[in-house]
Amino acid sequence: MNYEIDFDKAQKEAEEENKNKTRQTSIEAYTKAKESGLLSELRLKVYEMLCLHGQLTANEVRIHASQHNVNSGVFSTRFSELERMGVIKAIGTRKCSVSGHNALVWEITGDMPKKFDRGETRSQKKQRLLSMISDLDSKIDSELKPELNEIQKLINNL
């Protein structure tokens, strides 16, 4: 017997099967993330769009959100927040169907959200830098002190 394999057909079937598995994983991840209460309303909407529509650029998420009557005007910072929480990841770049430019493509990870840590405030960072400069001041040669004082002035003016 002569068997011929239609590789194109087999690849399409494998991709479809993988999409179905991914979609089921997405639904399960979405349900768990929503129940956790760790995602704010806006973060949940971005996450929801990625779960519903798969891999998207930020502009594509915005378009899908508007089709679902969701105000997407403040979505831009949600992507980095969701990434830091471990629930989405950038998987590469491609031409965005909205802007026509290369853009990051996002997808969900399937992981539970980690508590969002905002990190240091600007004021806290400034104080930490000034403290470091103060520590350095006692350790460096006198010829470098004017430069260190200049750095300190720049930080104070931030």
Secondary structure, 3 states (H helix, E strand, C coil): CCCCCCHHHHHHHHHHHHHHHHHHHHHHHHHHHHHHCCCCHHHHHHHHHHHHHCCECHHHHHHHHHHCCCCCCCCCCHHHHHHHCCCEEEEEEEECCCCCCEEEEEEECCCCCCCCCCCCCHHHHHHHHHHHHHHHHCCCCHHHHHHHHHHHHHHHCC
